[in-house]
Amino acid sequence: MHFGLILLSLIMSEGTRLEASGDFTGAGRAYYEEGDLAGEVRILTRFIEESLYSGNSVHAFDLIRQVENLPLETGCIDFWYARLAWSCGLPEYSCAALDSVDGSPWLEMRAAGLASLFRGDPDEAVELFAGSMELAGSARQKYYSALDLSFALVSARRFEEAEEIAVLLSGGFPGEGLPLAALALSMQGQGRFGQAMAVLESVYTSSQYSFISRDFARSLMEDLE
């Protein structure tokens, strides 16, 4: 097994190695230098998702514009603009746009889950996100569905289940701050305010996470005070 790990490290590109370690900015630069367009798109997509989750609408819009002419899964651009509309205070338009997303079964079910969540039906959203996890075609797609599910479980006041998923995600995806945000919210829901603040503080003060995640943690800390 040790030899296998050594061999894997030798054949992994620098971008792949950095992405696996959670250094997404470095991975993006490496993929660009390596001419790995698929890797670049994956990193940019990750930053779009993070920006939309954190409510950083301006950054999300800039990133979406950057990837509009790149090879993407069908429906992604419409999906992101629909979510951006929610962040911009257009809930009815956002939900209608999510309902009309035309893409893979995974993307369409995820869009339906978000529309349900935005309409105030977290229980239905939980079922849809759980279904989207089963339709995921990659580890990254499964991550997004599980993250959706964790936040939806918080909204449904199923805090212990949300915490379980958030813990698994935070342990399995280095450098990702959003699972820790979901973890903090699940702790808050269980009355564990001190632990929730400590988790958010760990994100806010660590250079391991992007400025988007750190700023999101800061805003959540202000909400909890």
C-alpha positions in Angstrom: 0.0 0.0 0.0 2.9 2.4 0.8 4.4 1.8 -2.6 1.0 2.5 -4.2 0.8 5.8 -2.4 4.3 6.7 -3.6 3.5 5.8 -7.2 0.2 7.8 -7.0 2.1 10.9 -5.8 4.5 10.5 -8.7 1.8 10.4 -11.4 -0.4 13.1 -10.0 -0.1 16.5 -11.6 0.8 19.5 -9.4 -2.7 20.8 -9.9 -4.3 17.6 -8.8 -2.0 17.4 -5.7 -2.8 20.9 -4.7 -6.5 20.4 -5.2 -6.5 17.2 -3.1 -4.7 19.1 -0.3 -7.3 21.9 -0.3 -5.1 24.6 -1.9 -7.6 25.6 -4.5 -6.0 28.9 -5.6 -2.7 27.1 -6.1 -4.4 24.3 -7.9 -6.1 26.8 -10.3 -2.8 28.4 -11.2 -1.2 25.0 -11.7 -4.0 23.7 -13.9 -3.6 26.9 -16.0 0.2 26.4 -16.4 -0.4 22.7 -17.2 -3.0 23.5 -19.8 -5.6 21.4 -17.9 -8.8 23.1 -18.9 -11.0 20.6 -17.1 -9.1 21.2 -13.9 -9.4 25.0 -14.3 -13.2 24.7 -14.8 -13.5 22.5 -11.7 -11.7 25.0 -9.6 -13.7 28.0 -10.9 -16.9 26.1 -10.4 -15.9 25.4 -6.8 -15.3 29.2 -6.2 -18.7 30.0 -7.8 -20.5 27.5 -5.5 -18.7 28.9 -2.5 -19.6 32.5 -3.5 -23.2 31.7 -4.0 -23.5 29.8 -0.7 -21.9 32.7 1.2 -24.1 35.3 -0.4 -21.1 37.1 -2.1 -23.2 38.1 -5.2 -20.6 40.4 -6.8 -17.9 37.8 -6.8 -20.2 35.1 -7.9 -21.4 37.2 -10.9 -17.8 37.9 -11.9 -16.9 34.2 -11.8 -20.0 33.1 -13.7 -19.1 35.6 -16.5 -15.6 34.1 -16.6 -16.8 30.6 -17.3 -19.7 31.3 -19.6 -17.7 30.3 -22.7 -15.9 27.4 -21.2 -17.0 23.7 -21.5 -19.5 23.2 -18.7 -22.2 20.7 -18.0 -25.5 21.7 -19.7 -27.6 23.9 -17.5 -24.9 25.0 -15.1 -25.0 28.7 -16.1 -28.8 28.9 -15.8 -28.6 27.1 -12.4 -26.0 29.6 -11.1 -27.9 32.7 -12.4 -31.1 31.4 -10.8 -29.3 31.1 -7.4 -27.7 34.5 -7.9 -31.2 36.0 -8.4 -32.1 34.7 -4.9 -29.0 36.5 -3.4 -30.0 39.7 -5.2 -33.5 39.7 -3.6 -35.5 38.2 -6.5 -37.0 35.1 -4.8 -39.9 34.5 -7.2 -37.7 34.8 -10.3 -35.1 32.6 -8.7 -37.5 29.8 -7.9 -39.1 29.9 -11.3 -35.6 29.8 -12.9 -34.6 26.8 -10.8 -37.8 25.0 -11.8 -36.8 25.4 -15.4 -33.2 24.3 -15.2 -32.5 21.8 -18.1 -29.5 19.7 -17.3 -28.5 16.3 -16.0 -30.8 14.5 -13.6 -28.4 15.3 -10.8 -28.4 19.1 -11.6 -32.2 19.2 -12.1 -32.9 17.5 -8.8 -30.5 19.7 -7.0 -32.2 22.7 -8.6 -35.6 21.4 -7.4 -34.2 21.0 -3.9 -33.0 24.6 -3.8 -36.4 25.8 -5.1 -38.1 23.9 -2.4 -35.8 25.3 0.2 -36.2 28.9 -1.0 -40.0 28.4 -1.0 -39.9 27.5 2.7 -40.2 23.7 2.4 -37.0 22.3 3.9 -38.5 18.8 4.4 -39.1 18.4 0.7 -35.7 19.9 0.0 -34.1 17.3 2.2 -35.7 14.5 0.2 -34.6 16.1 -3.1 -31.0 16.7 -2.0 -30.8 13.1 -0.7 -32.0 12.0 -4.1 -29.5 14.2 -5.9 -26.7 12.5 -3.9 -27.7 9.2 -5.4 -27.6 10.7 -8.9 -24.1 12.3 -8.4 -21.6 11.2 -11.0 -18.4 12.4 -9.2 -17.1 12.9 -5.7 -17.4 16.7 -6.2 -21.1 16.4 -7.2 -21.7 14.2 -4.2 -20.0 16.8 -2.0 -22.3 19.6 -3.3 -25.4 17.5 -2.8 -24.3 16.5 0.7 -23.6 20.2 1.6 -27.0 21.1 0.3 -28.5 18.4 2.4 -26.7 19.5 5.6 -27.9 23.1 5.3 -31.4 21.9 4.5 -31.4 19.7 7.6 -30.5 22.8 9.6 -33.5 24.6 8.1 -35.7 21.6 8.9 -34.4 21.7 12.5 -32.9 18.2 12.2 -29.7 19.5 13.8 -28.0 16.2 14.8 -28.4 14.8 11.2 -27.0 18.0 9.8 -24.0 17.8 12.2 -23.2 14.3 11.2 -23.0 15.1 7.5 -21.1 18.3 8.1 -18.5 16.5 10.2 -18.0 13.9 7.4 -17.6 16.6 4.8 -15.2 18.7 6.8 -13.0 15.6 7.4 -13.2 14.4 3.8 -12.6 17.7 1.9 -9.6 19.7 3.1 -9.7 23.4 2.6 -13.5 23.6 2.4 -15.0 26.1 4.9 -18.6 25.7 4.1 -19.1 22.3 5.9 -17.8 24.0 9.0 -20.4 26.7 8.6 -23.1 24.1 8.4 -21.5 22.4 11.4 -21.6 25.6 13.4 -25.2 26.2 12.5 -26.2 22.7 13.6 -24.4 23.2 16.9 -26.2 26.5 17.4 -29.5 24.8 16.8 -28.6 22.3 19.6 -27.8 25.2 22.0 -24.1 24.6 21.8 -23.3 28.3 21.1 -19.7 28.2 22.5 -18.7 25.3 20.2 -20.4 27.0 17.3 -18.4 30.2 17.8 -15.2 28.2 18.2 -15.8 26.4 14.9 -16.5 29.7 13.1 -13.4 31.3 14.7 -11.3 28.5 13.4 -12.4 29.2 9.9 -12.2 33.0 10.2 -8.6 33.0 11.6 -7.1 30.3 9.3 -5.3 31.0 6.0 -6.2 27.4 5.1 -9.6 28.7 3.9 -10.5 31.2 1.1 -11.3 34.8 1.9 -14.9 34.0 0.9 -15.3 31.3 3.5 -13.5 33.4 6.1 -15.9 36.3 5.4 -18.9 34.0 5.6 -17.7 32.7 9.0 -17.3 36.3 10.2 -20.8 37.2 9.2 -22.2 34.1 10.9 -20.2 35.0 14.1 -21.8 38.4 14.1 -25.3 36.8 13.7 -24.6 34.5 16.7 -23.4 37.3 19.0 
